[in-house]
Amino acid sequence: MKTYSSLSTRPREACSFKLAAVFLLLALCTVTMVPSAWSQASAPHPSSEGTEGGTASSAGMQAAAGFSTLLYLPLKAVFAIGGGIVGGLAYMFSGGNEQAAKSIWDTSLYGTYIITPDHLQGNRPIRFLGVAESNDAPASAPAPEPIR
């Protein structure tokens, strides 16, 4: 009677291969997204002018920000995707009430996606939950008087 011990290791090998593929995909996304996000940043804050340049501390902060983004971005992306789905379901089950869906979408889709050195230094807040823009809020109309 022959037994094959190699069959029991295949599921573990497939799982480890998938895990490695996911991490490589996340690393590729981070490498391609982070530099473009940093290049679009606004004018530097006066408190961060000392870290701009080729110093070892600024390189360390950028490396820490990149590593933090590797850990943070997948969690935020999963939360945003889940919020998009739940918001769509809320829209559908509320009979097309866009305000109900938008409150879910604003909270889940907005917020910080990429951690920068300014976030790590405390110059900018990290917002996992999004905040709706104030100019998108509808103007409050006075309540109509009841008919007597």
C-alpha positions as MATLAB code, in Angstrom:
seq = 'MKTYSSLSTRPREACSFKLAAVFLLLALCTVTMVPSAWSQASAPHPSSEGTEGGTASSAGMQAAAGFSTLLYLPLKAVFAIGGGIVGGLAYMFSGGNEQAAKSIWDTSLYGTYIITPDHLQGNRPIRFLGVAESNDAPASAPAPEPIR';
ca = [
       0.000    0.000    0.000;
       1.475    3.285   -1.100;
       0.792    6.546    0.670;
       1.621    9.920   -0.737;
       2.743   12.437    1.805;
       3.227   15.093   -0.858;
      -0.530   15.428   -1.325;
      -0.956   16.859    2.158;
       1.567   19.662    1.541;
      -0.040   20.938   -1.673;
      -2.822   22.953    0.006;
      -0.230   24.658    2.204;
       1.968   25.416   -0.801;
      -0.975   26.847   -2.727;
      -1.997   28.984    0.253;
       1.536   30.317    0.742;
       1.809   31.027   -2.983;
      -1.437   33.027   -2.908;
      -0.305   34.922    0.172;
       3.012   35.804   -1.466;
       1.185   36.924   -4.614;
      -1.095   39.210   -2.583;
       1.845   40.810   -0.782;
       3.712   41.335   -4.053;
       0.619   42.929   -5.579;
       0.245   45.264   -2.598;
       3.928   46.186   -2.781;
       3.590   46.948   -6.496;
       0.525   49.119   -5.875;
       2.303   51.007   -3.106;
       5.432   51.589   -5.162;
       3.397   52.968   -8.046;
       0.890   55.044   -6.029;
       2.923   56.620   -3.222;
       5.361   58.667   -5.364;
       2.536   60.092   -7.489;
       0.571   61.048   -4.375;
       3.610   62.761   -2.861;
       4.297   64.682   -6.072;
       0.774   66.130   -5.956;
       1.176   67.370   -2.395;
       0.626   71.042   -1.729;
       3.298   73.473   -0.580;
       5.348   72.126    2.339;
       4.413   73.117    5.846;
       6.848   75.438    7.611;
       7.417   72.785   10.273;
       8.379   70.142    7.681;
      10.921   72.245    5.762;
      13.752   70.851    7.864;
      12.949   67.277    6.814;
      12.882   68.056    3.085;
      16.138   67.155    1.461;
      18.520   64.259    1.485;
      18.971   63.678    5.200;
      18.919   60.265    6.772;
      16.013   61.204    9.026;
      13.821   62.209    6.060;
      14.692   58.956    4.305;
      13.775   57.077    7.472;
      10.458   58.922    7.730;
       9.672   58.141    4.095;
      10.529   54.472    4.630;
       8.360   54.368    7.762;
       5.529   56.053    5.865;
       5.835   53.538    3.036;
       5.788   50.608    5.445;
       2.836   52.107    7.319;
       0.982   52.504    4.039;
       1.638   48.838    3.208;
      -0.154   47.883    6.402;
      -2.859   50.580    6.370;
      -3.922   50.750    2.714;
      -5.353   47.201    2.449;
      -7.458   47.730    5.568;
      -8.771   51.064    4.331;
      -9.437   49.651    0.850;
     -11.435   46.720    2.262;
     -13.403   49.123    4.463;
     -14.101   51.422    1.507;
     -15.205   48.566   -0.755;
     -17.457   47.204    1.984;
     -18.904   50.668    2.568;
     -19.568   51.061   -1.141;
     -21.462   47.783   -1.221;
     -23.412   48.522    1.968;
     -24.234   52.022    0.701;
     -25.542   50.550   -2.538;
     -27.697   48.104   -0.604;
     -28.961   50.932    1.608;
     -29.896   52.892   -1.513;
     -31.714   49.904   -2.958;
     -33.564   48.875    0.198;
     -34.519   52.428    1.170;
     -36.427   52.894   -2.064;
     -33.810   55.090   -3.738;
     -33.088   57.359   -0.769;
     -29.796   58.857   -1.896;
     -29.188   60.615    1.420;
     -29.181   57.285    3.298;
     -26.635   55.809    0.901;
     -24.535   58.973    0.758;
     -24.090   59.051    4.533;
     -22.578   55.561    4.347;
     -20.504   56.349    1.268;
     -19.083   59.571    2.726;
     -17.978   57.803    5.882;
     -16.420   54.818    4.166;
     -15.029   56.179    0.891;
     -13.515   59.459    2.056;
     -10.548   59.646    4.367;
      -6.821   59.017    4.278;
      -5.574   56.238    2.004;
      -1.817   56.890    1.936;
       0.304   57.609    5.014;
       2.888   60.357    4.451;
       5.722   61.614    6.658;
       3.484   64.580    7.578;
       0.983   62.115    9.043;
       3.698   60.400   11.071;
       5.050   63.711   12.367;
       1.584   64.827   13.460;
       1.300   67.692   10.961;
      -1.752   66.131    9.279;
      -4.392   63.899   10.864;
      -4.974   60.331    9.704;
      -8.686   59.986    9.025;
      -9.813   56.382    8.661;
     -13.444   57.489    8.575;
     -14.247   60.116    6.000;
     -15.831   63.463    6.717;
     -18.372   64.812    4.241;
     -17.558   68.141    2.676;
     -19.519   70.985    4.209;
     -20.478   72.555    0.863;
     -22.238   69.320   -0.222;
     -24.671   69.476    2.696;
     -28.146   70.514    1.605;
     -29.395   73.821    2.907;
     -31.860   73.311    5.695;
     -35.261   74.456    4.550;
     -37.793   75.572    7.123;
     -40.347   72.931    7.967;
     -43.680   73.493    6.275;
     -46.589   74.478    8.478;
     -49.173   71.761    9.011;
     -52.471   72.085    7.198;
     -55.365   72.761    9.574;
];
